[in-house]
Amino acid sequence: MEIWKILILFLSAFLGGMGIFLVKSDKSQLLKLILSFSGAYLFAITVLHLIPDAYHGADHEDIGIFILIGFLLQVFLEQFSEGVEHGHIHKHNDAKIFPYGIMISLCLHAFLEGMPLAKDQHNALIFGISLHHIPAAFALGSILMQNHFKRGNIVVYIAIFAIMAPLGFYVSYGISNGSIGGIENYFSRIMGIVIGIFLHISTTILFESSVDHKVTKRKMIAVLCGIGIALIGYFTSGHSH
């Protein structure tokens, strides 16, 4: 297992959350551009890498069902997370009320997102997921700060969120190698669920990261850069058929 993957996943989310103590505005244009870039990158990686690999296995006939399950699961999770995984920040006026729904669903979301990284050919996904977690962690930190939590507690909760993707990667690594539970035969179906989640997240980011769904020049450049980098990785890693 490569430690650098775990470090990138953890530090991107953790440092993104720590940014709440440095940035005064919760409507940073930079964060919106990061969202557009990561959304486009995640979508492209899902289409270019994850979906073809999922259908490559011997038991691929029902993968589409699990993709739909993943898509609907993300719809369900957002009823509790309030779109924090998209970088959305909502005002919470009740002081010191812990947002359990947001925290639990966001951690589960991050855990599932880390699962595809167990296979070496998905190294390119690390950067897309890491960028995606920066605004998500920032939004989580903002909500906790608005709810008047102490700085030390905010750091702990952000660290818990940051460790979830590496944990998902670790568990998935064990599953794919047959060292955890001997259920490696179900790995492709788990991947189908993750694909569904990625499709929902990436398309929602692309459609909702701008006002009135209008694509500005900066957003278009960010989207094209995300797709372009994914394509470069696709052609240089020998995945093109």
C-alpha positions as CSV (number, residue, x, y, z in Angstrom):
1,M,0.0,0.0,0.0
2,E,1.4,3.4,-1.0
3,I,1.5,5.9,1.9
4,W,1.6,8.9,-0.4
5,K,-2.0,8.2,-1.4
6,I,-3.2,8.3,2.2
7,L,-1.2,11.4,2.9
8,I,-2.6,13.3,-0.1
9,L,-6.2,12.3,0.7
10,F,-5.9,13.2,4.4
11,L,-3.9,16.5,4.0
12,S,-6.1,17.9,1.2
13,A,-9.3,17.5,3.3
14,F,-7.7,18.5,6.6
15,L,-5.9,21.6,5.2
16,G,-9.0,22.5,3.3
17,G,-11.0,22.5,6.5
18,M,-8.3,24.5,8.3
19,G,-8.7,27.2,5.7
20,I,-11.8,28.2,7.5
21,F,-9.6,29.9,10.1
22,L,-7.8,31.9,7.3
23,V,-10.5,32.9,4.8
24,K,-13.1,35.4,6.0
25,S,-15.5,34.9,3.1
26,D,-17.4,31.7,2.6
27,K,-18.1,32.6,-1.1
28,S,-14.5,32.4,-2.4
29,Q,-14.3,32.5,-6.2
30,L,-11.3,30.3,-5.9
31,L,-13.3,27.5,-4.2
32,K,-15.9,27.7,-7.0
33,L,-13.2,27.3,-9.6
34,I,-11.8,24.3,-7.7
35,L,-15.3,22.8,-7.6
36,S,-15.7,23.2,-11.3
37,F,-12.3,21.7,-12.0
38,S,-12.7,18.8,-9.7
39,G,-16.3,18.1,-10.9
40,A,-15.2,17.9,-14.5
41,Y,-12.2,15.8,-13.6
42,L,-14.2,13.4,-11.5
43,F,-16.8,13.0,-14.3
44,A,-14.1,12.4,-17.0
45,I,-12.2,9.9,-14.8
46,T,-15.5,8.1,-14.1
47,V,-16.3,7.8,-17.8
48,L,-12.8,7.0,-19.0
49,H,-11.6,4.7,-16.2
50,L,-14.1,3.5,-13.7
51,I,-17.1,2.6,-15.9
52,P,-15.0,0.6,-18.5
53,D,-13.1,-1.2,-15.7
54,A,-16.4,-2.1,-13.9
55,Y,-17.9,-3.6,-17.0
56,H,-14.6,-5.5,-17.8
57,G,-15.2,-8.1,-15.1
58,A,-16.9,-11.4,-15.6
59,D,-19.9,-10.5,-13.4
60,H,-20.6,-7.2,-15.2
61,E,-24.2,-7.9,-16.1
62,D,-25.7,-6.3,-13.0
63,I,-23.2,-3.4,-12.7
64,G,-25.7,-0.9,-14.0
65,I,-28.1,-1.8,-11.1
66,F,-25.4,-1.0,-8.6
67,I,-24.5,2.3,-10.4
68,L,-28.2,3.3,-10.0
69,I,-28.0,2.2,-6.3
70,G,-25.0,4.5,-5.8
71,F,-26.7,7.4,-7.5
72,L,-29.8,7.0,-5.4
73,L,-27.7,6.5,-2.3
74,Q,-26.1,9.9,-2.9
75,V,-29.5,11.5,-3.3
76,F,-30.5,10.0,0.0
77,L,-27.3,11.2,1.8
78,E,-27.8,14.7,0.6
79,Q,-31.0,14.9,2.5
80,F,-28.8,14.9,5.6
81,S,-25.5,16.5,4.3
82,E,-27.4,19.5,2.8
83,G,-25.0,19.5,-0.2
84,V,-21.8,20.1,1.8
85,E,-20.0,17.6,-0.5
86,H,-20.7,20.1,-3.3
87,G,-19.1,22.9,-1.3
88,H,-22.5,24.4,-0.3
89,I,-22.5,26.3,2.9
90,H,-25.8,26.8,4.8
91,K,-26.5,29.0,7.7
92,H,-27.2,27.3,11.0
93,N,-28.4,29.7,13.6
94,D,-28.9,27.3,16.5
95,A,-25.8,27.6,18.7
96,K,-23.8,24.5,19.7
97,I,-26.1,22.1,18.0
98,F,-23.9,19.4,16.4
99,P,-25.0,18.7,12.8
100,Y,-25.0,14.9,13.1
101,G,-26.7,14.3,9.8
102,I,-24.2,16.4,7.9
103,M,-21.2,14.8,9.7
104,I,-22.3,11.2,9.3
105,S,-23.4,11.4,5.7
106,L,-20.3,13.4,4.7
107,C,-18.0,10.8,6.4
108,L,-19.9,7.9,4.7
109,H,-19.6,9.7,1.4
110,A,-15.8,10.3,1.8
111,F,-15.4,6.6,2.9
112,L,-17.1,5.4,-0.3
113,E,-15.1,7.8,-2.5
114,G,-11.8,6.4,-1.2
115,M,-12.7,2.8,-2.2
116,P,-11.8,3.0,-6.0
117,L,-8.3,4.0,-5.2
118,A,-7.3,0.5,-4.2
119,K,-6.4,-0.4,-7.8
120,D,-3.2,1.1,-9.2
121,Q,-4.8,2.2,-12.5
122,H,-7.0,4.6,-10.6
123,N,-4.1,6.8,-9.2
124,A,-5.4,9.7,-11.3
125,L,-8.6,9.7,-9.2
126,I,-6.6,10.7,-6.1
127,F,-6.1,14.3,-7.3
128,G,-9.7,14.7,-8.3
129,I,-11.1,13.4,-5.0
130,S,-8.5,15.5,-3.1
131,L,-9.5,18.7,-4.8
132,H,-13.2,17.8,-4.3
133,H,-12.7,17.4,-0.6
134,I,-11.1,20.8,-0.1
135,P,-14.3,22.8,-0.5
136,A,-16.3,20.0,1.3
137,A,-14.0,20.2,4.3
138,F,-14.1,24.0,4.2
139,A,-17.9,24.0,4.1
140,L,-18.0,21.5,7.1
141,G,-15.7,23.8,9.1
142,S,-17.8,26.8,8.2
143,I,-20.9,25.1,9.5
144,L,-19.2,24.1,12.7
145,M,-17.9,27.6,13.2
146,Q,-21.3,29.1,12.6
147,N,-22.6,26.8,15.3
148,H,-20.1,28.3,17.7
149,F,-17.9,25.2,18.3
150,K,-14.5,25.7,19.8
151,R,-11.6,25.8,17.5
152,G,-10.1,22.6,19.0
153,N,-13.3,20.7,18.4
154,I,-13.6,21.9,14.9
155,V,-10.1,20.6,14.2
156,V,-11.0,17.2,15.6
157,Y,-14.2,16.9,13.5
158,I,-12.4,18.0,10.3
159,A,-9.7,15.4,11.1
160,I,-12.3,12.7,11.4
161,F,-13.7,13.7,8.0
162,A,-10.2,13.8,6.5
163,I,-9.4,10.2,7.6
164,M,-12.5,8.7,6.1
165,A,-11.3,8.6,2.4
166,P,-8.0,7.0,3.4
167,L,-9.9,4.5,5.5
168,G,-12.2,3.7,2.6
169,F,-9.0,3.2,0.5
170,Y,-7.5,0.8,3.1
171,V,-10.7,-1.3,3.4
172,S,-11.1,-1.5,-0.3
173,Y,-7.4,-2.4,-0.7
174,G,-8.0,-5.3,1.7
175,I,-11.2,-6.4,-0.1
176,S,-9.5,-6.3,-3.6
177,N,-6.6,-8.4,-2.3
178,G,-8.8,-10.9,-0.5
179,S,-7.3,-10.1,2.9
180,I,-10.5,-8.7,4.4
181,G,-13.5,-11.1,4.7
182,G,-12.6,-12.9,1.4
183,I,-15.3,-10.9,-0.4
184,E,-13.1,-9.8,-3.3
185,N,-15.7,-11.2,-5.7
186,Y,-18.0,-8.3,-4.8
187,F,-15.4,-5.6,-5.5
188,S,-16.8,-4.7,-8.9
189,R,-20.3,-4.2,-7.4
190,I,-18.9,-1.9,-4.8
191,M,-17.2,0.0,-7.6
192,G,-20.6,0.3,-9.3
193,I,-22.0,2.0,-6.2
194,V,-19.0,4.4,-6.1
195,I,-19.5,5.1,-9.8
196,G,-23.1,6.1,-9.2
197,I,-22.0,8.4,-6.4
198,F,-19.3,10.0,-8.6
199,L,-21.8,10.6,-11.4
200,H,-24.2,12.4,-9.1
201,I,-21.6,14.4,-7.4
202,S,-19.7,15.5,-10.5
203,T,-22.8,16.4,-12.6
204,T,-24.3,18.3,-9.7
205,I,-21.1,20.3,-9.2
206,L,-21.0,21.2,-12.9
207,F,-24.6,22.4,-12.9
208,E,-24.8,24.1,-9.6
209,S,-21.4,25.7,-9.1
210,S,-22.5,28.9,-11.0
211,V,-25.5,31.2,-10.6
212,D,-28.5,30.5,-12.9
213,H,-26.4,27.6,-14.4
214,K,-24.6,30.1,-16.6
215,V,-21.1,29.0,-17.5
216,T,-18.6,31.9,-17.1
217,K,-15.3,32.0,-19.0
218,R,-13.4,31.1,-15.9
219,K,-15.6,28.2,-15.2
220,M,-15.4,26.9,-18.8
221,I,-11.6,27.1,-18.6
222,A,-11.6,25.2,-15.2
223,V,-14.0,22.5,-16.7
224,L,-11.8,22.1,-19.8
225,C,-8.7,21.9,-17.7
226,G,-10.3,19.2,-15.6
227,I,-11.3,17.2,-18.6
228,G,-8.1,17.8,-20.4
229,I,-5.9,16.6,-17.6
230,A,-8.1,13.5,-17.3
231,L,-7.7,12.8,-21.0
232,I,-3.9,13.3,-20.8
233,G,-3.8,10.7,-18.0
234,Y,-6.0,8.4,-20.0
235,F,-3.8,8.4,-23.1
236,T,-0.5,8.4,-21.3
237,S,-1.4,5.5,-18.9
238,G,-2.1,3.0,-21.7
239,H,-5.9,2.9,-21.0
240,S,-7.0,3.8,-24.5
241,H,-8.2,0.9,-26.5
